[in-house]
């Protein structure tokens, strides 16, 4: 293991100073996809040689070795109940395994090209896979079938990063190679609405906050846009990257957003003021995956050498009631009257 000094720090406007320090670089793990456990400090790590590991970011130790893919698995997901993990590779194979025992539960191969993203829904009834064949497949895990329950065809939209809402059982959003993203109902495949951006270049990834009230899109134009999920209206933009944003994620408490870009940086942003508060430099040249551990202590990324990198965040961003870090707003005070 190699240990680095603090490489990024910043001041959160109207809030505490955010510091990010690289605590470990692990050269025997070369990730192409990451997913955090719903609690604690464990992370699912898919490596470029097809191997898959569960790592404890707190101890820096591998705690479980899972089935190896014959090609790299660029998609990883952990079910909200913590029991299952899913990985999807370039041969379009999807493995679902028990995270506690390592036993394979299910295997699918229903796409014609590799898997780009995987996501479980809140109840773990459904898993969705975003394929590089421009379709999203919905798997009903309550049924014993090797086929998908339904297909949602992009028809030239080129889907990217389909992700379930953490609070709504069937709703998910996906990026497209166009102005923003779309929202669908996984139970019937119906289109529900649009996350519209000003840019038409496309969105590679989508992330939700834990409360399900906001979504962020990772833009090909180097901008990440933040949306109110109820109105589906854009409420802010994260501007500062110099190239494609490939990955994005909210911190467990919803106060921070991480973005991984092909400009070799991972940036941290205030999710309410939309200001950059910290930056990691010398990250992966093809865009580093970004993964907050559920305990809020670590941000896991990939270095420019391709090694797994564990970065400690201060203060801790643990889950809980979200408290927006914003300044006071002026306005008229309403007085309560009796009767």
HUQUI-V124430 format. One record per backbone hydrogen bond with DSSP energy under -0.5 kcal/mol. CO is the residue of the C=O (numbers start at 1). NH is the residue of the N-H. E is the energy in kcal/mol with one decimal. If there is no record, write none. Layout:
BEGIN
CO:NH:E
CO:NH:E
END
This chain:
BEGIN
2:25:-2.0
5:22:-0.7
8:20:-2.4
10:12:-0.5
10:18:-1.9
11:13:-0.6
12:15:-2.0
16:12:-1.1
17:19:-0.5
18:10:-2.7
19:314:-2.3
20:7:-0.9
20:8:-1.3
21:23:-0.7
21:312:-3.4
22:4:-0.8
24:310:-2.9
25:2:-2.2
25:27:-0.7
26:29:-1.4
26:308:-1.2
29:31:-0.5
29:308:-2.1
30:48:-2.4
33:46:-2.5
35:44:-3.9
39:42:-0.6
40:295:-1.8
41:57:-2.8
42:37:-2.4
43:45:-0.5
43:55:-2.9
44:35:-1.6
44:46:-0.5
45:47:-0.5
45:53:-2.6
46:32:-3.3
46:33:-1.4
47:50:-2.0
47:73:-0.6
50:69:-3.0
51:47:-2.9
52:66:-2.3
53:45:-3.3
53:55:-0.5
54:63:-3.0
54:64:-1.3
55:43:-2.8
55:57:-0.8
56:60:-2.4
56:61:-0.8
61:56:-2.8
64:54:-2.6
66:52:-0.6
72:74:-0.8
72:90:-1.4
75:88:-2.0
77:86:-2.7
79:82:-2.0
83:99:-3.3
83:100:-0.6
84:79:-2.7
85:97:-2.6
86:77:-2.2
87:95:-2.6
88:74:-0.6
88:75:-1.4
89:92:-1.5
89:115:-1.9
92:111:-0.5
93:89:-2.3
94:108:-2.2
95:87:-2.1
96:105:-3.4
96:106:-1.7
97:85:-2.3
97:99:-0.6
98:102:-2.9
103:98:-3.0
106:96:-2.7
108:94:-2.8
114:132:-2.8
117:130:-2.9
119:128:-2.6
121:124:-1.2
125:141:-3.4
125:142:-0.5
126:121:-2.2
127:139:-3.0
128:119:-1.7
129:131:-0.7
129:137:-2.1
130:116:-3.5
130:117:-1.2
131:134:-1.0
131:135:-0.5
134:154:-2.6
134:155:-0.5
135:131:-2.5
136:152:-2.7
137:129:-2.1
137:139:-0.5
138:149:-3.1
138:150:-1.3
139:127:-1.7
139:141:-0.9
140:143:-1.6
143:145:-1.5
146:109:-0.5
150:138:-2.6
151:153:-0.6
152:136:-2.6
154:157:-0.9
157:177:-3.1
160:175:-3.1
161:206:-0.5
163:173:-2.4
170:186:-3.0
171:165:-2.9
172:184:-2.9
173:163:-2.7
174:182:-2.4
175:160:-2.3
176:178:-2.0
176:203:-2.3
178:180:-2.0
180:176:-1.8
181:195:-2.5
182:174:-2.6
183:192:-3.8
183:193:-1.3
184:172:-2.1
184:186:-0.6
185:188:-1.0
185:189:-2.7
190:185:-2.3
193:183:-2.5
194:196:-0.7
195:181:-2.4
202:220:-2.8
205:218:-2.7
207:216:-2.7
209:212:-1.7
213:229:-2.3
214:209:-2.0
215:227:-3.1
216:207:-2.3
217:219:-0.8
217:225:-1.0
218:204:-2.7
218:205:-0.7
219:222:-1.4
219:245:-2.2
222:240:-0.6
222:241:-0.8
223:219:-1.2
223:225:-0.5
224:238:-3.6
225:217:-2.3
226:235:-3.1
226:236:-1.3
227:215:-1.8
227:229:-0.6
228:232:-2.1
228:233:-0.7
233:228:-2.6
236:226:-2.8
237:239:-0.7
238:224:-1.9
244:246:-0.6
244:262:-2.2
247:260:-2.3
249:258:-3.2
251:254:-1.7
255:271:-2.6
256:251:-2.5
257:269:-2.3
258:249:-1.9
259:261:-0.5
259:267:-2.1
260:246:-2.5
260:247:-1.6
261:264:-1.1
264:283:-2.4
265:261:-2.2
266:280:-3.2
267:259:-2.1
268:277:-2.9
268:278:-1.4
269:257:-1.8
269:271:-0.5
270:274:-1.9
275:270:-2.8
278:268:-2.8
279:281:-0.5
280:266:-2.3
282:304:-1.9
284:287:-1.4
291:300:-3.3
293:296:-2.1
294:319:-0.8
296:317:-3.0
297:313:-2.6
298:293:-2.3
299:311:-1.9
300:291:-1.4
301:309:-2.6
302:284:-2.1
303:306:-1.8
307:303:-2.7
308:26:-2.9
309:301:-2.6
309:311:-0.6
310:23:-2.3
310:24:-1.6
311:299:-2.8
312:21:-2.3
314:19:-2.8
317:253:-1.1
322:324:-0.5
324:326:-1.3
END
